Amino acid sequence: MTPTISNSTRTRPIAFLAVAISLAILTALFISTHPANANDSPMLTIISQTVDIDYGEKISISAMVDAGPNILEIENVKTLFRARGGSTIWSYSYPEYSINDNHNNELSITFEILTGPGSYYPPGAEFDFEIEITDIHGERSSVISSEAIEYLDPANDWERVQGNGFTVVYYGVDRSKVEDLVATIDHLIPTLEATLGVTDTPNFKAIVFPSIQSATPSFPPVSQTATDQFLFAGFAQPEYRLFVQGQMNTTTFTHELAHLYTHEAVSSSLMGGIPSWLGEGLARFLESGSSESSNERLRDSVRPDELLSLKHMQTIPGQRSDVFIFYPQAGAFVGYLVEEYHHEAMADFLTLLNKGRSVQDAFEIVFNKPLYEVENEWRSLFNAAPLPIPTATIEPSKYDSDQSYRTSVPLIDYANTTSGNKTPTPTTAPSLLPTVTPKKTPVSNPTLFEEKSEPDYVVASLVIGLSIIVGVWLFTSRRKPSKR
């Protein structure tokens, strides 16, 4: 008997063939209609680059680029730059450029990074820059320079000493003094790591000037009075993972470095920041790893009824008299928490804040008591009256999450004042304050440029149409009755 073969069996190879042909057609259409991205474009090469720093005003960059054989088809050139750091962004500009007559494929490009008023960058900031070229066909190619640009005053002979997780960049100071400072700070690093729960940090940078007078012009613009009277001795810039300091002072150095560590500990916080009593208190305590100096200052110069409430220490106070109380009280209270409940508790507290917990909630989870209760326990050590039980929880919005870049209240160096003196000298600004965000042109992330091409609606329509046709044909062919 001759075996019977159904139509459905005969049509299967045909169906598979039809699907294969359809996919081949779609692939060809996609390749022919999809716009080319930077990966399809000729590669760019930076042949040479020169940098001229007009300190306090601008950085001028000149680059010679091998643009490939299609150099005459250039539509526009864009330069992008970004200061290195934890949260910096790319800025861009359209530079001047010209084709080198002697070498057909070479393109000469010049552009500037403004660093003067309104576009402040701290000394020591390092910039990456990228050159992007778009031709008349819309194809884009780019290249990032392999040489970072370090923004330092070229008039000074800068030297470097490497510490444990940080580099001191300095001039005008005897190297042996710098090495002694680095050795002292290295011994304090384990305390910073244990207290803040941060062990894997980037390499921080400390820019140290020989005096406050020489450092002041490089500080962020706060006020003319502050500049004229040399009110600050240091500014930490967490955004750039560095701090700037006038004169070689271990206490100030540790304070500012502690702020950079703290910023790393809570950099992912959903709340966007921590209250000032905690941030400044940690920096004050970690200057020596002890609350003793803060406690002595409070007992010598602050009456029990003058102590501030933590709810009034969410931000640094504006009154000068309150500032003199704020810093030693913050250091004393945070020191009490660390010394009474151990370093691990503080590290766990910061970890919960970094995960988005509120201060009140995280505190009670870690310390097993409400914040107000521990605050009153601490106040009793100074014979201060207990505060009433709060009726409402302080919301995160009560303190400024951007304060780390906007506060302009000087930090008081109580360690350098004599006992009983109620007018200590302002020596350094709180590091959570001084980053000034410059106004820049609109920014874009160059890593996303190649991924944001417009969708190809023609290809999409063809894919949908052919899929429907093949599907209907397969469905109807399988429903036909088989014949012998």
C-alpha positions in Angstrom: 0.0 0.0 0.0 1.3 3.4 -0.9 1.6 5.6 2.2 -0.6 8.7 2.2 1.0 12.1 2.7 -1.2 14.9 4.0 -1.0 18.4 2.7 -0.1 19.7 6.1 3.1 17.5 6.0 3.9 18.8 2.6 3.5 22.4 3.6 5.8 22.3 6.7 9.0 22.6 4.7 7.4 25.3 2.6 6.4 27.2 5.8 9.8 27.0 7.3 11.3 28.2 4.0 8.9 31.1 3.9 9.8 32.1 7.4 13.5 31.9 6.6 13.1 34.0 3.5 11.0 36.6 5.5 13.7 36.8 8.2 16.4 37.3 5.5 14.4 40.1 3.9 13.9 41.8 7.2 17.6 41.5 8.1 18.6 43.1 4.8 16.0 45.8 5.2 17.2 46.5 8.8 20.8 46.8 7.8 20.0 49.1 4.8 17.7 51.4 6.7 19.1 51.5 10.3 21.2 54.6 10.7 24.9 53.9 11.4 26.1 54.6 15.0 29.5 55.6 16.2 30.8 52.1 16.1 30.2 52.0 12.4 32.0 55.3 11.9 35.7 55.8 11.3 37.8 55.7 14.5 39.2 59.0 15.8 42.7 59.3 17.3 44.0 62.1 19.4 47.5 62.6 18.1 48.6 65.3 20.6 47.1 67.7 23.1 48.4 70.8 25.0 46.9 72.4 28.0 47.3 76.0 29.2 45.9 76.9 32.6 45.0 80.5 33.3 44.4 79.8 37.0 41.2 81.2 38.4 39.9 81.9 34.9 40.0 79.1 32.4 41.7 76.0 31.0 42.6 76.2 27.3 43.0 72.8 25.5 44.3 72.3 22.0 44.1 68.9 20.4 45.3 67.4 17.1 42.9 64.7 15.9 43.3 62.1 13.1 39.7 62.3 11.7 40.1 59.7 9.0 39.7 59.9 5.2 36.3 61.5 5.3 37.5 64.6 7.1 36.0 66.9 4.4 32.5 65.6 5.2 32.4 66.9 8.8 29.1 68.5 9.7 30.0 69.6 13.3 32.4 69.0 16.2 31.5 68.8 19.8 33.8 68.7 22.9 32.6 67.3 26.2 34.3 67.5 29.6 33.7 66.3 33.1 35.5 66.7 36.4 36.2 63.4 38.0 34.3 62.6 41.1 31.4 60.7 42.6 28.5 62.7 41.1 29.9 65.1 38.5 28.3 65.4 35.1 29.4 66.1 31.5 29.2 69.5 29.9 29.7 70.2 26.3 30.6 73.0 23.9 31.1 73.6 20.2 34.8 74.4 19.7 36.8 76.1 17.0 38.4 73.6 14.5 40.3 73.6 11.3 41.7 71.1 8.9 45.5 70.8 8.8 46.6 71.7 5.2 49.8 69.7 5.4 48.1 66.5 6.7 44.8 65.7 5.0 43.3 63.7 7.9 44.4 65.9 10.8 41.9 68.2 12.5 43.0 71.0 14.9 40.6 71.7 17.8 40.7 74.3 20.5 38.3 74.8 23.4 38.1 76.1 26.9 36.9 75.0 30.4 35.9 78.1 32.4 37.0 78.0 36.0 36.4 81.7 37.0 33.5 83.4 38.7 30.3 81.5 38.1 32.1 78.4 37.0 34.2 77.5 40.1 36.2 74.4 40.2 38.5 73.5 43.2 42.2 73.2 42.7 43.2 69.6 42.2 40.1 68.8 40.1 40.9 66.4 37.3 39.0 66.6 33.9 38.4 64.1 31.3 37.4 65.3 27.8 35.9 63.8 24.7 35.8 64.9 21.1 32.8 64.0 19.0 32.5 64.4 15.3 29.3 64.2 13.2 29.5 64.0 9.4 27.0 65.1 6.7 25.4 61.7 6.7 24.6 61.8 10.4 27.3 59.3 11.3 29.0 60.0 14.7 32.4 59.1 16.0 34.2 60.1 19.2 37.3 59.6 21.2 38.1 60.2 24.9 41.5 61.5 25.8 43.6 59.1 27.8 45.4 62.0 29.6 43.4 63.7 32.4 43.8 67.4 33.0 44.7 68.4 36.5 43.6 71.9 37.5 46.5 73.4 39.6 48.1 76.8 39.6 51.2 76.3 37.3 53.0 79.2 39.1 53.6 76.8 42.1 55.9 73.8 42.3 53.5 71.1 43.4 54.7 68.0 45.1 52.9 64.8 46.3 53.0 62.4 49.2 50.9 59.3 49.2 49.0 58.2 52.3 46.6 55.4 53.2 43.8 56.1 50.7 44.7 59.7 50.1 47.3 61.9 48.3 48.6 65.2 49.7 49.3 67.7 46.9 51.2 70.6 48.3 53.9 73.3 47.8 55.8 75.7 50.0 56.0 73.3 52.9 58.9 71.2 54.1 58.4 67.6 52.8 59.3 66.2 56.2 56.3 68.0 57.8 54.0 66.6 55.2 55.4 63.1 55.7 54.9 63.5 59.5 51.3 64.6 58.9 50.6 61.6 56.6 52.0 59.2 59.2 49.7 60.7 61.8 46.6 60.5 59.5 47.4 56.9 58.5 47.1 55.9 62.2 43.6 57.5 62.3 42.3 55.8 59.1 41.2 52.6 60.9 39.1 54.7 63.3 37.4 56.5 60.4 36.7 53.2 58.7 35.3 51.5 61.8 33.2 54.5 62.8 31.7 55.2 59.4 31.6 51.7 58.1 33.5 52.6 54.9 36.5 50.5 53.9 36.5 50.6 50.1 37.0 54.3 49.3 38.4 56.0 46.2 41.8 57.7 46.6 41.0 61.1 48.1 43.1 64.2 47.3 44.2 66.9 49.8 45.3 70.2 48.3 47.4 71.9 50.9 48.6 75.5 50.7 51.4 76.9 52.9 49.0 79.5 54.6 45.4 80.5 54.8 46.2 83.7 53.0 47.6 81.8 50.0 44.7 79.3 50.0 41.8 81.8 50.3 41.7 82.8 46.6 41.3 79.1 45.7 38.3 78.6 48.1 34.8 78.6 46.8 33.2 82.1 46.7 31.2 82.6 49.9 31.4 86.3 50.6 33.8 89.2 50.1 34.1 89.6 53.8 35.2 86.0 54.2 37.8 86.4 51.5 39.1 89.7 52.8 39.3 88.5 56.5 40.6 85.0 55.8 37.8 83.4 57.8 38.2 79.8 56.5 41.1 77.4 56.7 39.7 74.5 54.7 36.9 73.4 52.4 35.9 69.8 51.6 34.5 69.1 48.2 32.9 65.7 48.3 31.6 66.0 44.7 35.2 66.0 43.5 36.5 63.7 46.3 39.0 66.2 47.5 39.5 69.0 50.0 41.5 72.2 50.0 43.3 73.4 53.1 45.4 76.4 54.2 48.5 75.5 56.3 49.6 72.1 57.5 47.3 71.3 60.3 46.5 67.7 61.4 43.2 68.6 63.1 41.8 70.4 60.1 43.1 67.8 57.8 41.4 65.0 59.7 38.2 66.9 60.0 37.9 67.5 56.2 39.0 63.9 55.4 36.3 62.6 57.8 33.7 64.6 55.8 34.8 62.9 52.6 34.5 59.5 54.3 31.1 60.4 55.6 29.9 61.4 52.2 30.9 58.1 50.8 29.1 56.3 53.6 25.7 58.0 52.8 26.2 58.8 49.1 23.3 56.6 48.1 20.9 57.8 50.7 17.4 58.3 49.4 17.1 61.2 51.8 19.8 63.1 50.0 21.8 64.0 53.1 22.1 63.8 56.9 21.4 66.4 59.6 24.3 68.7 60.4 24.6 67.6 64.0 25.5 64.2 62.7 27.8 65.2 59.8 29.7 67.9 61.7 29.6 65.8 64.9 31.3 62.9 63.2 34.0 65.2 61.7 34.6 66.9 65.0 34.8 63.6 66.9 37.0 61.9 64.4 39.6 64.7 64.6 41.0 62.8 67.5 38.8 59.8 67.9 37.6 61.1 71.3 34.9 63.4 72.7 37.2 64.8 75.4 38.0 68.1 73.7 34.4 68.8 72.8 33.3 67.9 76.4 35.9 70.3 77.9 34.8 73.1 75.6 31.2 72.7 76.6 31.9 72.6 80.3 34.3 75.6 80.1 32.3 78.0 78.0 28.7 76.8 77.7 26.1 77.0 80.5 23.7 74.0 80.8 20.7 76.1 79.8 22.5 77.2 76.6 22.8 73.7 75.1 20.9 73.4 71.8 18.2 70.9 71.0 19.0 68.4 68.3 15.8 69.5 66.5 17.4 72.9 66.2 20.7 71.4 64.9 19.4 69.9 61.7 21.3 72.7 59.9 24.2 74.8 61.0 22.8 77.8 62.9 23.2 81.3 61.5 23.8 83.1 64.8 27.5 83.4 65.8 26.8 82.6 69.4 25.0 79.4 68.4 27.8 78.4 66.1 30.2 78.5 69.0 27.9 76.0 70.8 26.9 74.0 67.8 30.3 72.4 66.9 31.5 71.2 70.3 28.0 70.0 71.2 27.7 68.1 67.9 31.1 66.5 68.5 30.3 65.7 72.2 27.0 64.1 71.4 28.2 62.0 68.5 31.3 61.1 70.6 29.0 59.9 73.3 27.1 57.7 70.9 30.3 56.1 69.6 31.9 55.7 73.0 28.8 54.5 74.8 27.4 52.2 72.0 30.7 51.4 70.1 31.9 52.2 66.6 29.9 49.4 65.0 26.6 51.0 66.1 27.4 54.2 64.4 28.4 52.4 61.2 25.1 50.4 61.3 23.2 53.7 61.9 24.8 55.3 58.7 24.1 52.1 56.7 20.4 52.4 57.5 20.4 56.1 56.6 22.1 55.2 53.3 19.3 52.7 52.6 16.7 55.5 53.0 15.6 55.1 56.7 14.7 58.2 58.5 17.0 59.4 61.3 14.4 58.7 64.0 13.6 55.2 62.6 17.2 54.2 62.0 18.3 55.5 65.4 15.8 53.5 67.3 16.6 50.3 65.4 20.3 50.6 66.1 20.4 52.1 69.6 17.2 50.4 70.9 16.0 53.8 72.2 14.3 56.8 70.8 16.7 59.7 69.8 15.1 62.1 72.3 15.7 59.6 75.2 19.4 59.2 74.4 19.7 63.0 73.9 18.3 63.6 77.4 20.7 61.0 78.8 23.6 62.9 77.3 22.2 66.3 78.5 22.2 64.9 82.1 26.0 64.6 81.9 26.1 68.4 81.7 23.4 69.0 84.3 21.1 70.3 81.6 17.3 70.0 82.0 15.7 67.2 80.0 13.8 68.2 76.9 10.1 67.4 76.7 9.1 64.3 74.7 8.6 65.5 71.1 5.1 65.4 69.8 6.0 64.7 66.2 8.9 63.2 64.3 11.2 65.5 62.5 10.8 65.0 58.8 13.8 64.8 56.6 12.7 68.0 54.8 13.5 69.9 58.0 17.1 70.0 57.0 18.6 70.9 53.7 19.9 67.8 51.8 22.0 70.1 49.6 23.6 71.8 52.5 26.8 70.0 51.8 27.4 72.4 49.0 25.7 75.6 50.2 26.3 76.2 53.9 28.7 79.1 54.5 29.2 79.0 58.3 32.8 78.7 59.5 33.9 75.7 61.5 35.5 76.7 64.8 38.8 75.1 65.7 38.2 74.7 69.4 41.5 72.7 69.8 43.4 75.9 69.2 41.7 78.1 71.7 42.5 78.4 75.4 40.1 77.1 78.1 37.5 79.6 79.0 37.8 81.7 75.9 34.4 82.3 74.5 35.5 83.8 71.2 37.5 81.1 69.5 39.0 81.9 66.1 37.1 80.6 63.0 39.6 78.5 61.2 37.9 76.2 58.7 34.6 75.9 57.0 32.4 72.8 57.4 33.2 70.5 54.6 29.6 69.7 54.0 29.1 73.3 53.0 31.4 74.7 50.5 30.9 73.2 47.1 29.5 75.8 44.9 27.7 74.4 41.9 28.7 76.3 38.8 26.2 77.3 36.2 27.0 75.5 33.0 25.6 74.9 29.6 23.2 72.0 29.2 24.9 68.7 29.9 24.6 65.3 28.3 26.2 62.0 29.0 28.3 60.9 26.1 28.0 57.3 26.9 24.3 57.5 26.0 24.6 59.3 22.7 25.0 56.2 20.6 22.0 54.5 22.3 19.4 57.2 21.7 18.9 57.0 17.9 15.4 57.5 16.7 13.3 54.3 16.2 13.0 53.1 12.6 9.3 53.0 12.0 9.7 51.6 8.4 11.4 48.5 9.6 9.0 48.1 12.5 6.0 48.2 10.1 7.6 45.7 7.7 8.3 43.3 10.6 4.7 43.5 11.8 3.2 43.2 8.3 5.3 40.2 7.3 4.7 38.5 10.6 1.0 38.8 10.2 1.1 37.4 6.6 3.2 34.4 7.5 1.1 33.7 10.6 -2.2 33.8 8.7 -0.8 31.6 5.9 0.5 29.0 8.3 -2.8 28.9 10.2 -5.0 28.5 7.0 -2.7 25.8 5.5 -2.9 23.7 8.7 -6.7 23.8 8.7 -7.2 22.4 5.1 -8.4 18.7 5.2 -5.9 16.1 4.2 -6.4 14.1 1.0 -5.4 10.6 0.1 
